[in-house]
Amino acid sequence: MPVLDDYLSPQAQQAFVAGLFIATGWWVVAFQNRRRDAKLRAERVDDMQRALLAEIRAHVVSLENQRLDSREIPDTVRRIRDDGFIQMLPDNSNDRIFSALIEDVHILPALVIDPVVTYYRQIALMRSFETELPALARRNRDRAAEMFLDYLELSDVAREAGYGAIRILLASLHGGDATILELYESDTRERADRIAANLPSELAEMRARLNRRSSDRSGL
């Protein structure tokens, strides 16, 4: 290398060139490894989301099938209060995939983690109710009846949380964070439109109630 002849001996130049090739090789290998690791991580995240989606979707269908008809609830509560009878509660331990993946949940997209964890937290609460209710019915029938109503409400919350997690997982799988944010923005606009549409009638109803109260007071 003529440019370096005034500064380095031929042997030093050869060592310099060899070192430059080695360093370049290391950089190329490191870049390739990062690309490979990023691809493997993306595939892992995709597989996790698909597995969680399948588990949640299957259980939400089960929760839909478990719903009591509103006409059945009073009779069920009466039987708990009178006889301490608790019907066979379903097994909602539908979290085997989530439990297997719990150590890696942190690698999921940030916008996915919260709705998924919220859903499984509701399922864990349902399981605790299912464990406690039969024993409570033997000790305190009135408290068991109240807890059963809480359980039904919790089941509704878990089902809605499941639907929310499904929507977010589908959005993430089909478009990533950008699609999730679009979904949130769409939901926000829909809520705002619904409030705007209902507000005039709600205000009119409120004014009518206030006027009736004023009339009732004036007639006293």
C-alpha positions as CSV (number, residue, x, y, z in Angstrom):
1,M,0.0,0.0,0.0
2,P,2.0,3.0,-1.3
3,V,0.1,5.5,0.9
4,L,1.4,3.7,4.0
5,D,5.0,3.1,2.8
6,D,6.3,6.2,4.5
7,Y,4.7,5.1,7.8
8,L,4.7,1.3,8.0
9,S,7.0,-1.4,6.9
10,P,5.6,-4.0,4.5
11,Q,5.2,-6.5,7.3
12,A,3.2,-4.0,9.4
13,Q,1.0,-3.2,6.4
14,Q,0.3,-6.9,5.9
15,A,-0.7,-7.2,9.6
16,F,-2.9,-4.1,9.3
17,V,-4.7,-5.4,6.3
18,A,-5.2,-8.8,7.9
19,G,-6.5,-7.2,11.0
20,L,-8.9,-5.0,8.9
21,F,-10.3,-8.1,7.2
22,I,-10.7,-9.9,10.5
23,A,-12.5,-6.9,12.1
24,T,-14.8,-6.6,9.0
25,G,-15.5,-10.3,9.2
26,W,-16.5,-9.9,12.9
27,W,-18.8,-7.0,12.1
28,V,-20.5,-8.9,9.3
29,V,-20.9,-12.0,11.4
30,A,-22.3,-9.9,14.3
31,F,-24.8,-8.2,11.9
32,Q,-25.9,-11.5,10.5
33,N,-26.3,-12.9,14.0
34,R,-28.4,-9.9,15.0
35,R,-30.6,-10.4,12.0
36,R,-31.0,-14.1,12.7
37,D,-31.8,-13.4,16.4
38,A,-34.4,-10.7,15.5
39,K,-36.0,-13.1,13.0
40,L,-36.1,-15.9,15.6
41,R,-37.5,-13.6,18.2
42,A,-40.2,-12.3,15.8
43,E,-41.2,-15.9,15.0
44,R,-41.3,-16.8,18.7
45,V,-43.5,-13.8,19.4
46,D,-45.8,-14.7,16.5
47,D,-46.1,-18.3,17.7
48,M,-46.8,-17.2,21.3
49,Q,-49.6,-14.8,20.1
50,R,-51.2,-17.5,18.0
51,A,-51.1,-20.0,20.8
52,L,-52.6,-17.5,23.3
53,L,-55.2,-16.5,20.7
54,A,-56.3,-20.1,20.3
55,E,-56.5,-20.7,24.1
56,I,-58.4,-17.5,24.8
57,R,-60.8,-17.9,21.9
58,A,-61.7,-21.5,22.9
59,H,-62.4,-20.4,26.5
60,V,-64.5,-17.4,25.5
61,V,-66.7,-19.8,23.6
62,S,-66.9,-21.9,26.7
63,L,-67.8,-18.9,28.8
64,E,-70.6,-18.0,26.3
65,N,-72.0,-21.5,26.7
66,Q,-71.9,-21.3,30.5
67,R,-74.1,-18.2,30.7
68,L,-77.2,-18.6,32.7
69,D,-80.5,-17.4,31.4
70,S,-81.6,-14.4,33.4
71,R,-84.7,-16.3,34.3
72,E,-82.7,-19.0,35.9
73,I,-80.7,-16.8,38.2
74,P,-83.3,-16.0,40.9
75,D,-84.2,-19.7,41.3
76,T,-80.5,-20.7,41.5
77,V,-79.9,-18.0,44.2
78,R,-83.0,-19.2,46.1
79,R,-81.8,-22.8,46.2
80,I,-78.4,-21.6,47.6
81,R,-80.1,-19.6,50.3
82,D,-82.7,-22.3,51.2
83,D,-80.8,-25.5,50.7
84,G,-77.1,-24.6,50.4
85,F,-77.1,-26.2,47.0
86,I,-74.4,-25.1,44.6
87,Q,-74.7,-26.5,41.1
88,M,-71.6,-28.0,39.5
89,L,-69.4,-25.1,38.5
90,P,-67.4,-25.4,35.3
91,D,-63.7,-25.8,35.5
92,N,-62.1,-22.6,34.2
93,S,-58.5,-23.6,34.6
94,N,-57.9,-22.8,30.9
95,D,-54.5,-21.3,31.2
96,R,-52.1,-24.1,30.4
97,I,-50.6,-22.3,27.4
98,F,-50.3,-19.0,29.3
99,S,-48.7,-20.8,32.3
100,A,-46.2,-22.4,30.0
101,L,-45.3,-19.0,28.4
102,I,-45.4,-16.9,31.5
103,E,-41.6,-16.5,31.7
104,D,-41.5,-15.1,28.2
105,V,-44.6,-12.8,28.3
106,H,-42.3,-9.8,28.5
107,I,-41.2,-10.3,24.9
108,L,-44.8,-9.8,23.6
109,P,-45.6,-6.4,22.1
110,A,-46.2,-3.9,24.9
111,L,-49.7,-3.2,23.6
112,V,-50.6,-6.9,23.8
113,I,-49.4,-7.7,27.3
114,D,-51.9,-5.7,29.3
115,P,-55.2,-7.1,27.8
116,V,-53.8,-10.7,27.8
117,V,-52.7,-10.5,31.4
118,T,-56.0,-8.8,32.4
119,Y,-57.9,-11.7,30.9
120,Y,-56.0,-14.4,32.6
121,R,-56.2,-12.5,35.9
122,Q,-60.0,-12.6,35.6
123,I,-59.8,-16.3,35.0
124,A,-57.7,-16.8,38.1
125,L,-60.3,-15.0,40.1
126,M,-63.0,-17.2,38.7
127,R,-61.1,-20.3,39.7
128,S,-60.7,-19.0,43.3
129,F,-64.5,-18.4,43.5
130,E,-65.2,-21.9,42.1
131,T,-62.9,-23.4,44.8
132,E,-64.5,-21.4,47.7
133,L,-68.2,-21.4,46.8
134,P,-69.1,-25.1,47.7
135,A,-67.5,-24.9,51.1
136,L,-69.0,-21.4,51.8
137,A,-72.5,-22.7,50.9
138,R,-72.1,-25.2,53.8
139,R,-71.1,-22.5,56.3
140,N,-73.0,-19.4,55.2
141,R,-75.8,-19.8,52.7
142,D,-76.6,-16.1,52.4
143,R,-73.0,-15.1,51.8
144,A,-72.7,-17.9,49.3
145,A,-75.7,-16.6,47.4
146,E,-74.1,-13.2,47.2
147,M,-70.8,-14.6,46.2
148,F,-72.5,-16.6,43.4
149,L,-73.9,-13.4,42.0
150,D,-70.4,-11.9,42.2
151,Y,-69.2,-15.0,40.3
152,L,-71.7,-14.5,37.5
153,E,-70.6,-10.9,37.2
154,L,-67.0,-11.9,37.2
155,S,-67.8,-14.4,34.4
156,D,-69.2,-11.6,32.3
157,V,-66.1,-9.4,33.0
158,A,-63.8,-12.3,32.0
159,R,-65.8,-12.9,28.8
160,E,-65.5,-9.3,27.8
161,A,-61.8,-9.2,28.7
162,G,-61.4,-12.3,26.5
163,Y,-63.1,-10.6,23.6
164,G,-60.8,-7.6,24.1
165,A,-57.7,-9.8,24.2
166,I,-58.8,-11.6,21.1
167,R,-59.2,-8.3,19.2
168,I,-55.8,-7.0,20.2
169,L,-54.1,-10.3,19.4
170,L,-55.7,-10.4,16.0
171,A,-54.7,-6.8,15.3
172,S,-51.2,-7.5,16.4
173,L,-50.8,-10.6,14.2
174,H,-52.2,-8.8,11.2
175,G,-50.6,-5.4,11.4
176,G,-48.6,-5.0,14.6
177,D,-48.6,-1.9,16.8
178,A,-49.9,0.4,14.1
179,T,-53.1,-1.7,13.6
180,I,-53.6,-1.9,17.4
181,L,-53.4,1.9,17.7
182,E,-55.8,2.3,14.8
183,L,-58.2,-0.1,16.7
184,Y,-57.9,2.0,19.9
185,E,-58.5,5.2,17.9
186,S,-61.6,3.7,16.3
187,D,-62.9,2.6,19.6
188,T,-62.3,6.1,21.1
189,R,-64.2,7.7,18.2
190,E,-67.0,5.3,18.5
191,R,-67.4,6.0,22.2
192,A,-67.3,9.7,21.5
193,D,-69.9,9.5,18.8
194,R,-72.1,7.3,21.1
195,I,-71.9,9.9,23.9
196,A,-72.6,12.7,21.5
197,A,-75.7,10.9,20.2
198,N,-77.0,10.0,23.6
199,L,-76.2,13.2,25.5
200,P,-79.1,15.4,24.3
201,S,-81.7,12.8,25.3
202,E,-80.0,12.2,28.7
203,L,-79.8,15.9,29.4
204,A,-83.5,16.3,28.4
205,E,-84.4,13.4,30.8
206,M,-82.4,15.0,33.5
207,R,-84.1,18.4,33.0
208,A,-87.5,16.7,33.1
209,R,-86.7,15.0,36.4
210,L,-85.5,18.3,37.9
211,N,-88.7,20.0,36.7
212,R,-90.9,17.3,38.2
213,R,-89.0,17.7,41.5
214,S,-89.5,21.5,41.4
215,S,-93.2,21.0,40.7
216,D,-93.6,18.6,43.5
217,R,-91.9,20.9,46.0
218,S,-94.0,23.9,44.8
219,G,-97.2,21.9,45.4
220,L,-96.4,21.2,49.0
